[in-house]
Amino acid sequence: MSDGPETVSLGEFTFECGESIPELEVAYETYGEFTGDNAVLVCHALTGSAHVAGGRRRTDTAGQAHAWWDDIVGPGKAVDTTEYYVVCANVPGSCYGSSGPPTVDPETGEPWGTAFPAVTVGDWTRAQRRLLDHLGVPNLHSVVGGSVGGMNVLEWAKRHPDHLDRAVVVAAAARLDAQCLALDAIAQRAITTDPNWAGGDYYGDDPPTQGLALARQIGHVMYLSKSSMEDKFGRRSAGMDAGRDSFEMDPAAGFFPYREVESYLDYQGEKFAQRFDANAYLYLTRAMDNYDLASGYDGDADALAAFDGEALLVSFTGDWHFTVEQSEALAEAFRATEAAVAHHVVDSEHGHDAFLVEPDRVGPPVADFLESGVAGKAVSDTAEGDEGDEFAPVHNSLFSN
């Protein structure tokens, strides 16, 4: 496994917004040995890092930057590092080692802050291509990613169709819908209206932790399903001794119970604000909001027309952030190009978090597809989630082909 992240300077980089920085630094980790045709690029989700594996198991998404997919990537796991050479890079605009708002502008010696150029998913893909060139990896066996990392995978299929054989898109879509755009807009406003944000120039001072914590709370609501929230919290009180220490409350609040769901959100928001950068969160959410697979093309199928490899879409029934229907629309776009595609639907109540917290449901179809493509077999998902009872084609889903 990787001993930890490395950082490489990839020279001057011009972003799609037209602005440039003199040196693009990218933090990355590699796992396994490269044999020429076994490279797998893993694209992280919104607040993930290059550290995809090699740490203790984590089940909370607030801590996902620490070996965030350790149950999927590693020796003998779905993305088996004894067979594949795995690369994971922190995307530009983030705060985990790659160039972004918290890193230093070499011309001023101060953090870039909001002077850092706007970033796009396309910029992430271009930076990853440069990194792979640096590593001597011309082509990829597969690109794998979940959530906005799945959008990153789609951009690879669109932008570099001849550079990958198999695309694995987990819990993602061709674009965000209006509801998710609206919630992201509220989260962004929570940060920029925090007085400590100071126009993005808060480095060295008190950061906008309350605004960032509120933004992350909105994110957590998006990541959970209605039924999972009901099962996990219901309307239960957190207890008479529980406090509302994270945010200032109105005097009347003391008359009413502090509920478990509030306590959970306060804890997750506060924890996240201690490890992430507010400007980076703004940059990354805007990159996700902006992404549209069809941009510059006549539609999704046209954007994917040059890709002649194989694709696996994995979706989750309880996910309303990126829905089963959105994954099926992607599958239809691939089918329209006559690409070999499979859509594997997991019956899950965990919402969007399922791709992180249900490795036993995600791993088998991914491992099978990496090995055998759409012609393979994978453990089927049932309503009860019984693993190993039967084997079915990986493309078994709620839809008929």
C-alpha positions as CSV (number, residue, x, y, z in Angstrom):
1,M,0.0,0.0,0.0
2,S,1.0,3.6,-0.4
3,D,3.3,5.1,2.3
4,G,1.4,8.4,2.0
5,P,0.8,11.2,-0.5
6,E,3.4,12.5,-2.8
7,T,3.2,15.9,-4.5
8,V,4.4,16.7,-8.0
9,S,4.6,20.1,-9.8
10,L,3.1,19.8,-13.2
11,G,4.2,23.3,-14.4
12,E,2.1,26.2,-15.6
13,F,-1.6,25.3,-15.9
14,T,-4.4,27.3,-17.6
15,F,-7.8,26.6,-16.2
16,E,-10.9,26.5,-18.4
17,C,-11.9,29.9,-17.0
18,G,-8.9,31.3,-18.9
19,E,-6.8,32.1,-15.8
20,S,-3.4,30.5,-15.2
21,I,-1.1,29.7,-12.3
22,P,2.6,29.3,-12.7
23,E,2.9,25.9,-11.0
24,L,0.1,23.3,-10.6
25,E,0.9,21.0,-7.7
26,V,-1.0,17.7,-7.4
27,A,-1.0,15.4,-4.4
28,Y,-1.4,11.8,-5.3
29,E,-0.9,8.2,-4.1
30,T,-0.2,5.0,-5.9
31,Y,-0.8,1.4,-4.9
32,G,0.5,-1.8,-6.5
33,E,2.9,-2.2,-9.4
34,F,2.4,-0.9,-12.9
35,T,2.7,-3.6,-15.6
36,G,1.7,-1.6,-18.6
37,D,-2.0,-2.4,-18.9
38,N,-3.3,-2.6,-15.4
39,A,-3.6,1.0,-14.3
40,V,-6.8,2.1,-12.5
41,L,-7.5,5.8,-11.7
42,V,-9.8,6.3,-8.7
43,C,-11.5,9.7,-8.6
44,H,-12.5,10.9,-5.2
45,A,-15.8,12.5,-4.1
46,L,-16.3,16.1,-3.1
47,T,-14.3,16.3,0.0
48,G,-12.1,13.2,-0.4
49,S,-8.4,13.1,-0.8
50,A,-5.7,11.1,-2.6
51,H,-5.6,8.8,0.4
52,V,-8.1,6.3,-0.9
53,A,-6.8,3.3,1.0
54,G,-4.4,2.0,3.5
55,G,-5.9,3.2,6.8
56,R,-8.2,2.0,9.4
57,R,-11.8,1.4,8.4
58,R,-14.1,4.5,8.6
59,T,-17.8,4.4,8.4
60,D,-18.6,8.1,8.7
61,T,-18.4,10.3,5.7
62,A,-17.2,13.2,7.7
63,G,-13.9,11.3,8.0
64,Q,-13.8,10.0,4.5
65,A,-10.6,11.8,3.6
66,H,-8.8,9.3,5.8
67,A,-8.6,6.1,3.6
68,W,-12.0,7.0,2.3
69,W,-12.6,3.8,0.3
70,D,-10.4,1.4,2.2
71,D,-13.1,-1.3,2.0
72,I,-13.0,-1.2,-1.8
73,V,-9.3,-0.6,-2.7
74,G,-6.5,-2.8,-1.4
75,P,-5.0,-6.3,-1.6
76,G,-7.7,-8.8,-2.3
77,K,-10.5,-6.2,-2.4
78,A,-12.7,-5.1,-5.2
79,V,-10.0,-2.9,-6.8
80,D,-7.3,-5.3,-6.0
81,T,-3.9,-3.7,-5.6
82,T,-2.1,-7.0,-6.1
83,E,-3.5,-7.0,-9.7
84,Y,-4.0,-3.3,-10.5
85,Y,-1.8,-0.2,-10.3
86,V,-4.1,2.2,-8.6
87,V,-3.6,6.0,-8.8
88,C,-5.7,8.5,-6.8
89,A,-5.0,12.3,-7.1
90,N,-6.4,15.1,-5.0
91,V,-8.2,17.5,-7.4
92,P,-7.1,21.1,-8.0
93,G,-9.2,23.5,-5.8
94,S,-9.2,21.1,-2.9
95,C,-7.3,21.5,0.4
96,Y,-5.5,18.1,0.7
97,G,-2.2,18.8,-1.0
98,S,-3.1,19.9,-4.5
99,S,-3.1,23.6,-5.6
100,G,-6.1,25.4,-4.3
101,P,-7.3,28.4,-2.4
102,P,-5.4,27.5,0.8
103,T,-2.1,27.0,-1.0
104,V,0.5,29.7,-1.4
105,D,0.6,32.0,-4.5
106,P,4.3,32.0,-5.3
107,E,4.2,35.6,-6.5
108,T,2.7,37.0,-3.3
109,G,3.9,34.5,-0.7
110,E,0.3,34.5,0.7
111,P,-2.5,31.9,0.3
112,W,-4.4,32.3,-2.9
113,G,-7.8,32.6,-1.3
114,T,-10.4,33.6,-3.8
115,A,-7.8,34.8,-6.2
116,F,-7.3,31.2,-7.1
117,P,-8.9,30.5,-10.6
118,A,-12.3,28.9,-10.8
119,V,-12.0,25.2,-11.3
120,T,-14.1,22.7,-13.3
121,V,-14.4,18.9,-13.5
122,G,-12.7,19.3,-16.9
123,D,-9.7,20.9,-15.1
124,W,-9.6,17.9,-12.7
125,T,-9.5,15.6,-15.7
126,R,-6.8,17.5,-17.5
127,A,-4.7,17.6,-14.3
128,Q,-5.0,13.9,-13.9
129,R,-4.0,13.3,-17.5
130,R,-0.8,15.4,-16.8
131,L,-0.1,13.4,-13.7
132,L,-0.5,10.1,-15.5
133,D,1.9,11.4,-18.2
134,H,4.4,12.2,-15.4
135,L,3.9,8.6,-14.0
136,G,4.4,7.1,-17.4
137,V,0.9,5.7,-17.7
138,P,-0.4,6.3,-21.3
139,N,-3.6,4.3,-21.0
140,L,-5.9,3.1,-18.2
141,H,-7.6,-0.2,-17.7
142,S,-10.3,1.7,-15.9
143,V,-11.4,4.9,-14.3
144,V,-13.5,4.5,-11.2
145,G,-15.3,7.2,-9.2
146,G,-18.3,7.9,-7.0
147,S,-20.5,10.9,-6.6
148,V,-18.8,13.9,-8.2
149,G,-15.9,11.5,-8.8
150,G,-18.3,9.7,-11.1
151,M,-18.7,12.9,-13.0
152,N,-15.0,13.0,-13.3
153,V,-15.1,9.5,-14.8
154,L,-17.7,10.6,-17.3
155,E,-15.4,13.5,-18.3
156,W,-12.6,11.0,-18.9
157,A,-14.9,9.0,-21.3
158,K,-15.9,12.3,-23.0
159,R,-12.5,14.0,-23.1
160,H,-10.1,11.0,-23.4
161,P,-12.2,8.2,-24.9
162,D,-9.2,6.3,-26.2
163,H,-7.3,6.4,-22.9
164,L,-9.5,4.1,-20.9
165,D,-11.0,0.7,-21.5
166,R,-13.6,0.6,-18.8
167,A,-15.5,3.4,-16.9
168,V,-17.1,2.8,-13.5
169,V,-19.6,5.5,-12.5
170,V,-21.0,5.0,-9.0
171,A,-23.8,7.1,-7.6
172,A,-23.4,9.9,-10.1
173,A,-25.3,11.7,-12.9
174,A,-24.7,13.7,-16.1
175,R,-25.6,16.9,-14.2
176,L,-27.2,18.1,-10.9
177,D,-30.9,18.6,-10.9
178,A,-32.5,21.9,-9.7
179,Q,-33.2,20.7,-6.2
180,C,-29.5,19.8,-5.6
181,L,-28.4,23.1,-7.2
182,A,-30.7,25.0,-4.8
183,L,-29.4,23.2,-1.7
184,D,-25.8,23.8,-2.8
185,A,-26.6,27.5,-3.3
186,I,-27.8,27.7,0.2
187,A,-24.7,25.9,1.5
188,Q,-22.5,28.4,-0.4
189,R,-24.4,31.3,1.0
190,A,-23.9,29.9,4.5
191,I,-20.2,30.3,4.0
192,T,-20.1,33.6,2.3
193,T,-22.4,35.3,4.8
194,D,-20.4,34.2,7.8
195,P,-18.6,37.4,8.9
196,N,-15.4,35.5,9.3
197,W,-15.3,34.6,5.7
198,A,-14.1,38.1,5.0
199,G,-14.4,37.9,1.3
200,G,-12.3,34.7,1.3
201,D,-9.3,36.4,2.9
202,Y,-9.5,34.8,6.3
203,Y,-6.1,32.9,6.4
204,G,-4.2,33.6,9.6
205,D,-7.4,34.8,11.2
206,D,-10.5,33.1,12.5
207,P,-11.9,31.0,9.6
208,P,-15.7,30.9,8.9
209,T,-16.2,27.7,10.8
210,Q,-19.9,28.2,11.5
211,G,-20.7,28.9,7.9
212,L,-18.7,25.9,6.7
213,A,-20.4,23.7,9.4
214,L,-23.8,24.8,8.2
215,A,-22.9,24.1,4.6
216,R,-21.8,20.6,5.6
217,Q,-25.0,20.0,7.5
218,I,-27.0,20.8,4.4
219,G,-24.7,18.3,2.6
220,H,-25.4,15.6,5.1
221,V,-29.1,16.0,4.7
222,M,-28.6,15.5,1.0
223,Y,-26.5,12.3,1.6
224,L,-29.1,10.6,3.7
225,S,-32.4,9.1,2.6
226,K,-35.7,10.0,4.3
227,S,-36.2,6.5,5.6
228,S,-32.6,6.3,6.9
229,M,-33.0,9.5,8.8
230,E,-36.3,8.3,10.3
231,D,-34.6,5.0,11.4
232,K,-31.5,6.7,12.7
233,F,-33.0,9.6,14.5
234,G,-36.8,9.8,14.4
235,R,-38.0,12.6,16.6
236,R,-36.0,11.5,19.6
237,S,-34.6,14.0,22.0
238,A,-30.8,14.0,22.5
239,G,-31.4,14.3,26.3
240,M,-32.0,17.0,28.8
241,D,-28.3,17.5,29.4
242,A,-27.4,17.8,25.7
243,G,-26.3,21.3,24.7
244,R,-26.7,23.4,21.6
245,D,-23.1,24.6,21.8
246,S,-22.3,24.9,18.1
247,F,-24.7,27.7,17.2
248,E,-26.3,30.6,19.0
249,M,-30.0,29.9,19.5
250,D,-33.0,32.1,20.3
251,P,-34.2,32.1,24.0
252,A,-37.3,30.1,23.2
253,A,-35.3,27.2,22.0
254,G,-34.6,26.1,25.5
255,F,-38.2,25.2,26.0
256,F,-38.1,22.7,23.2
257,P,-36.1,19.4,22.9
258,Y,-32.7,19.3,21.3
259,R,-33.3,16.4,19.0
260,E,-30.9,13.7,18.0
261,V,-31.0,14.7,14.4
262,E,-29.8,18.2,15.4
263,S,-27.1,16.8,17.6
264,Y,-25.9,14.6,14.7
265,L,-25.8,17.5,12.3
266,D,-24.0,19.8,14.8
267,Y,-21.4,17.2,15.5
268,Q,-20.8,16.4,11.8
269,G,-20.7,20.1,10.8
270,E,-18.3,21.0,13.6
271,K,-16.0,18.0,12.9
272,F,-15.9,18.8,9.2
273,A,-15.1,22.5,9.8
274,Q,-12.0,21.4,11.7
275,R,-10.6,19.5,8.8
276,F,-11.7,21.3,5.6
277,D,-11.2,24.7,4.0
278,A,-14.2,26.9,3.4
279,N,-13.0,28.4,0.2
280,A,-12.1,24.9,-1.1
281,Y,-15.7,23.8,-0.3
282,L,-17.0,26.7,-2.4
283,Y,-14.7,25.9,-5.3
284,L,-15.5,22.2,-5.3
285,T,-19.3,22.5,-5.0
286,R,-19.3,25.1,-7.8
287,A,-17.3,22.7,-10.0
288,M,-19.9,20.0,-9.3
289,D,-22.8,22.4,-9.9
290,N,-21.4,23.5,-13.2
291,Y,-20.8,20.1,-14.6
292,D,-22.9,19.1,-17.6
293,L,-21.8,16.1,-19.6
294,A,-23.6,17.4,-22.7
295,S,-21.8,20.8,-22.6
296,G,-20.5,21.6,-26.1
297,Y,-22.4,18.7,-27.6
298,D,-25.9,18.0,-28.9
299,G,-26.6,15.7,-25.9
300,D,-25.2,13.1,-23.5
301,A,-25.0,10.4,-26.2
302,D,-23.1,12.8,-28.5
303,A,-20.7,13.6,-25.8
304,L,-19.9,9.9,-25.3
305,A,-20.0,9.0,-29.0
306,A,-16.2,8.5,-29.2
307,F,-16.0,6.2,-26.2
308,D,-15.9,2.6,-27.5
309,G,-15.0,0.9,-24.2
310,E,-17.3,-0.6,-21.6
311,A,-19.2,1.2,-18.8
312,L,-20.7,0.2,-15.5
313,L,-23.2,2.4,-13.8
314,V,-24.0,1.7,-10.1
315,S,-27.0,3.4,-8.4
316,F,-28.9,3.1,-5.2
317,T,-32.6,3.1,-4.7
318,G,-32.5,5.4,-1.6
319,D,-30.3,8.0,-3.3
320,W,-32.1,11.2,-4.1
321,H,-28.9,13.2,-4.7
322,F,-28.1,11.1,-7.8
323,T,-31.0,9.0,-8.5
324,V,-31.5,5.5,-10.1
325,E,-33.4,7.3,-12.9
326,Q,-30.4,9.6,-13.6
327,S,-28.1,6.6,-13.8
328,E,-30.5,4.8,-16.2
329,A,-30.5,8.0,-18.4
330,L,-26.7,7.7,-18.5
331,A,-27.0,4.0,-19.4
332,E,-29.3,4.9,-22.2
333,A,-26.8,7.5,-23.4
334,F,-24.1,4.9,-23.5
335,R,-26.4,2.4,-25.3
336,A,-27.2,5.0,-27.9
337,T,-23.5,5.0,-28.9
338,E,-23.6,1.2,-29.0
339,A,-21.1,1.0,-26.1
340,A,-21.2,-2.0,-23.9
341,V,-22.9,-0.8,-20.7
342,A,-24.3,-2.4,-17.5
343,H,-26.5,-0.6,-15.0
344,H,-26.4,-2.3,-11.6
345,V,-29.0,-1.1,-9.1
346,V,-28.5,-1.7,-5.4
347,D,-31.6,-1.8,-3.2
348,S,-30.5,0.4,-0.3
349,E,-32.0,2.7,2.3
350,H,-28.7,4.5,3.0
351,G,-29.2,7.3,0.5
352,H,-26.2,8.8,-1.3
353,D,-23.9,7.6,1.5
354,A,-24.5,4.0,0.3
355,F,-21.5,4.1,-2.0
356,L,-19.3,4.7,1.0
357,V,-21.0,2.7,3.8
358,E,-22.1,-0.4,1.9
359,P,-18.8,-1.8,0.5
360,D,-20.3,-5.4,0.5
361,R,-22.9,-4.2,-2.0
362,V,-20.6,-2.0,-4.1
363,G,-17.5,-4.2,-4.2
364,P,-18.8,-7.4,-6.0
365,P,-20.2,-5.7,-9.2
366,V,-17.1,-3.4,-9.4
367,A,-14.6,-6.2,-9.0
368,D,-16.5,-8.4,-11.5
369,F,-16.7,-5.6,-14.0
370,L,-13.0,-4.7,-13.7
371,E,-12.1,-8.4,-14.4
372,S,-14.7,-9.4,-17.0
373,G,-16.5,-6.3,-18.2
374,V,-20.3,-6.5,-18.9
375,A,-19.9,-10.1,-19.9
376,G,-19.2,-11.1,-16.3
377,K,-21.3,-12.3,-13.4
378,A,-21.8,-10.5,-10.1
379,V,-23.5,-11.1,-6.9
380,S,-27.1,-9.9,-7.3
381,D,-28.7,-7.5,-4.9
382,T,-32.0,-8.4,-3.4
383,A,-34.4,-6.4,-1.2
384,E,-33.0,-8.3,1.8
385,G,-29.4,-7.7,0.7
386,D,-28.5,-11.4,1.0
387,E,-25.1,-11.7,-0.5
388,G,-24.1,-14.9,-2.3
389,D,-27.5,-16.5,-2.6
390,E,-27.4,-16.4,-6.4
391,F,-25.4,-15.0,-9.2
392,A,-26.9,-12.9,-11.9
393,P,-25.6,-10.8,-14.8
394,V,-24.1,-7.6,-13.5
395,H,-26.6,-5.6,-15.6
396,N,-29.6,-6.9,-13.6
397,S,-31.5,-3.9,-12.5
398,L,-34.9,-2.4,-12.0
399,F,-35.0,-1.8,-15.8
400,S,-35.3,-4.2,-18.6
401,N,-32.8,-3.9,-21.4
